[in-house]
């Protein structure tokens, strides 16, 4: 199996070099860039398996870089933010990021989050080859599930609305599969964090909320209902 290639964009020399060394010790191949424009060039040249983008980098900020990457690819993106309560976290998620990590971060935590994202995207969970148990969505009884004008092909991993294809990121697809496997059932944010984001510990529910909003924008605002105080459910 080929080594997992990480694109890491960070303007702080100390953080960039220390993180690159830590990731390489865990078996990742790392391309580290000091600014967003260099990061975009490296992304297009190398086509990495995952991108780690600091929010505040010169030239092209991390949020804008994430948008540019998302316009061209569904490669997983993790944003790095200096503040957990920063609006940049939400902006990054809205731009198409799949997760975020708050700085300063522990190297082991970052590696765990990278591996969790890679598992969701069908990569081999990282250099150690380990797999998390119980994180896969349950197999539906039918290959194509229909909810009004929405069709979810669970084998072909395709979605159509009114007969027209809907482009989803892998994270959005996994989120929709969770809803599709339990239509009419309220799914809590914590359950979605565990099942879709592979969080074995508490996570930031803003990740769920932003992705639900993005999914609604693609499949219909009224298709996923908010149940206040409990979570979300898919209308049949």
C-alpha positions as CSV (number, residue, x, y, z in Angstrom):
1,X,0.0,0.0,0.0
2,X,1.3,3.4,-0.9
3,X,2.1,5.8,1.9
4,X,-0.5,8.4,2.8
5,X,0.5,11.8,1.4
6,X,-0.4,14.9,3.5
7,X,-0.3,18.5,2.3
8,X,0.4,20.7,5.2
9,X,0.0,24.5,4.9
10,X,1.3,26.5,7.9
11,X,3.2,29.9,7.9
12,X,4.7,29.4,11.4
13,X,8.1,27.9,10.8
14,X,8.4,26.2,14.2
15,X,4.9,24.6,14.0
16,X,5.3,23.6,10.4
17,X,8.7,21.9,10.9
18,X,7.7,20.2,14.2
19,X,4.4,18.9,12.8
20,X,6.0,17.7,9.6
21,X,8.5,15.7,11.6
22,X,5.8,14.3,13.9
23,X,3.7,13.2,11.0
24,X,6.7,11.7,9.2
25,X,7.6,9.7,12.3
26,X,4.1,8.2,12.1
27,X,4.7,7.1,8.5
28,X,3.0,9.9,6.5
29,X,4.6,11.5,3.5
30,X,4.4,15.3,4.1
31,X,4.6,18.2,1.7
32,X,4.8,21.4,3.9
33,X,4.2,24.8,2.5
34,X,4.4,28.3,4.2
35,X,1.6,30.1,2.3
36,X,-1.7,29.4,0.5
37,X,-0.5,30.1,-3.0
38,X,2.3,27.6,-2.6
39,X,-0.1,25.2,-1.0
40,X,-2.5,25.4,-4.0
41,X,0.4,24.8,-6.4
42,X,1.6,21.8,-4.4
43,X,-2.0,20.4,-4.2
44,X,-2.3,20.6,-8.0
45,X,1.1,19.1,-8.6
46,X,1.0,16.3,-6.0
47,X,-2.7,15.5,-5.5
48,X,-2.3,14.5,-1.8
49,X,-4.5,12.1,0.1
50,X,-5.5,14.8,2.7
51,X,-4.9,18.5,3.3
52,X,-4.2,20.2,6.6
53,X,-4.7,24.0,6.2
54,X,-4.1,26.6,8.8
55,X,-6.8,29.3,8.7
56,X,-4.4,32.3,8.9
57,X,-1.7,31.9,6.2
58,X,-0.5,34.6,3.8
59,X,-1.0,34.9,0.1
60,X,-4.2,32.9,0.0
61,X,-5.8,32.3,3.4
62,X,-6.8,28.8,4.5
63,X,-10.5,29.2,4.0
64,X,-10.0,30.5,0.4
65,X,-7.6,27.7,-0.3
66,X,-10.1,25.2,1.0
67,X,-12.7,26.6,-1.4
68,X,-10.2,26.3,-4.3
69,X,-9.4,22.7,-3.4
70,X,-13.1,21.8,-3.0
71,X,-13.8,23.3,-6.5
72,X,-11.4,20.8,-8.0
73,X,-11.5,17.8,-5.7
74,X,-13.3,15.9,-2.9
75,X,-10.0,15.2,-1.1
76,X,-10.5,15.4,2.7
77,X,-9.6,18.7,4.3
78,X,-8.9,19.5,8.0
79,X,-8.6,23.1,9.0
80,X,-6.3,24.2,11.8
81,X,-7.5,27.2,13.9
82,X,-5.9,29.0,16.8
83,X,-9.3,29.5,18.6
84,X,-12.1,27.0,19.1
85,X,-14.7,29.7,19.2
86,X,-13.4,31.5,16.1
87,X,-15.8,32.3,13.3
88,X,-13.0,31.0,11.0
89,X,-13.9,27.5,12.1
90,X,-17.4,27.8,10.8
91,X,-16.2,29.6,7.6
92,X,-13.8,26.8,7.0
93,X,-16.5,24.1,7.4
94,X,-18.8,26.1,5.1
95,X,-16.0,26.3,2.5
96,X,-16.0,22.5,2.4
97,X,-13.6,21.4,5.1
98,X,-14.5,18.0,6.7
99,X,-13.1,18.7,10.2
100,X,-11.0,21.0,12.2
101,X,-8.4,20.9,14.9
102,X,-7.7,23.7,17.4
103,X,-4.1,24.9,18.0
104,X,-2.1,24.2,20.0
105,X,-2.7,20.6,19.3
106,X,-1.2,17.4,20.6
107,X,0.5,15.4,17.8
108,X,-1.2,12.2,18.7
109,X,-4.6,13.9,18.6
110,X,-3.8,15.3,15.1
111,X,-2.7,11.9,13.9
112,X,-5.9,10.3,15.3
113,X,-8.1,12.8,13.5
114,X,-6.2,12.4,10.2
115,X,-6.7,8.6,10.4
116,X,-10.4,9.0,11.3
117,X,-10.9,11.2,8.3
118,X,-9.0,8.8,6.0
119,X,-11.2,5.9,7.2
120,X,-14.3,7.8,6.3
121,X,-13.0,8.5,2.9
122,X,-12.2,4.9,2.1
123,X,-8.4,5.2,2.6
124,X,-6.6,2.6,4.7
125,X,-7.0,4.5,7.9
126,X,-3.3,5.7,8.0
127,X,0.1,4.1,8.0
128,X,-0.5,1.7,10.9
129,X,-3.3,0.0,8.9
130,X,-5.6,-0.1,11.8
131,X,-9.4,0.1,11.5
132,X,-12.0,1.4,13.9
133,X,-14.7,-1.1,14.7
134,X,-18.3,-0.1,14.4
135,X,-17.9,3.1,12.5
136,X,-19.4,1.9,9.2
137,X,-23.0,2.7,8.4
138,X,-25.4,-0.2,8.6
139,X,-26.2,-1.8,5.2
140,X,-29.6,-0.8,4.0
141,X,-32.1,-3.4,2.8
142,X,-32.4,-1.8,-0.7
143,X,-29.7,-0.5,-3.0
144,X,-31.7,2.5,-4.1
145,X,-33.6,4.4,-1.4
146,X,-36.3,6.9,-2.4
147,X,-37.6,9.9,-0.4
148,X,-40.0,11.9,-2.5
149,X,-37.9,13.2,-5.5
150,X,-34.7,12.2,-3.8
151,X,-32.9,8.9,-4.7
152,X,-30.0,7.6,-2.8
153,X,-28.0,4.8,-4.6
154,X,-26.2,3.1,-1.6
155,X,-24.1,0.8,-3.9
156,X,-23.2,3.3,-6.6
157,X,-22.8,6.1,-4.0
158,X,-24.9,8.4,-6.2
159,X,-27.6,10.8,-5.3
160,X,-30.3,12.2,-7.6
161,X,-32.9,14.8,-7.0
162,X,-35.7,15.1,-9.5
163,X,-33.7,12.7,-11.7
164,X,-30.7,15.0,-11.8
165,X,-27.4,14.0,-10.1
166,X,-26.4,15.8,-6.9
167,X,-22.6,16.2,-6.2
168,X,-21.8,15.4,-2.6
169,X,-18.5,15.2,-0.8
170,X,-17.7,11.9,0.9
171,X,-18.6,13.3,4.3
172,X,-21.9,14.7,3.0
173,X,-22.6,11.3,1.5
174,X,-21.9,9.4,4.7
175,X,-24.1,11.9,6.6
176,X,-27.0,11.3,4.1
177,X,-26.5,7.5,4.3
178,X,-27.0,7.7,8.1
179,X,-30.2,9.6,7.7
180,X,-31.4,7.4,4.8
181,X,-30.8,4.2,6.9
182,X,-33.1,5.6,9.6
183,X,-35.8,7.8,7.9
184,X,-38.1,9.5,10.4
185,X,-35.8,8.6,13.3
186,X,-34.2,11.5,15.2
187,X,-30.4,11.3,15.1
188,X,-28.6,13.2,17.8
189,X,-25.6,15.3,17.0
190,X,-23.5,13.1,19.3
191,X,-24.5,10.0,17.4
192,X,-23.7,11.6,14.0
193,X,-20.3,12.7,15.3
194,X,-19.6,9.1,16.3
195,X,-21.0,7.5,13.2
196,X,-20.0,9.9,10.5
197,X,-16.9,11.6,12.0
198,X,-15.7,8.6,13.8
199,X,-15.4,10.5,17.1
200,X,-14.9,8.1,20.0
201,X,-14.9,11.1,22.3
202,X,-16.8,14.3,22.5
203,X,-16.6,16.6,19.5
204,X,-17.8,20.0,18.4
205,X,-21.4,19.8,17.2
206,X,-20.9,22.8,14.9
207,X,-19.2,20.3,12.5
208,X,-22.6,18.5,12.3
209,X,-24.7,21.6,12.1
210,X,-22.7,23.1,9.2
211,X,-22.6,19.9,7.3
212,X,-26.4,19.4,7.7
213,X,-26.8,22.9,6.3
214,X,-24.6,22.2,3.3
215,X,-26.5,18.9,2.7
216,X,-29.8,20.7,2.9
217,X,-28.6,23.2,0.3
218,X,-28.1,20.3,-2.1
219,X,-31.0,17.9,-1.4
220,X,-33.7,20.4,-0.3
221,X,-34.0,22.6,2.7
222,X,-37.1,20.8,4.0
223,X,-35.8,17.3,3.5
224,X,-33.9,17.2,6.8
225,X,-35.9,18.4,9.8
226,X,-34.4,20.0,12.9
227,X,-35.9,18.5,16.1
228,X,-35.0,21.1,18.7
229,X,-33.1,19.8,21.7
230,X,-32.6,16.4,20.1
231,X,-31.1,16.5,16.6
232,X,-32.2,15.9,13.1
233,X,-34.3,13.5,11.1
234,X,-34.8,12.7,7.4
235,X,-38.4,13.2,6.2
236,X,-39.6,10.2,4.2
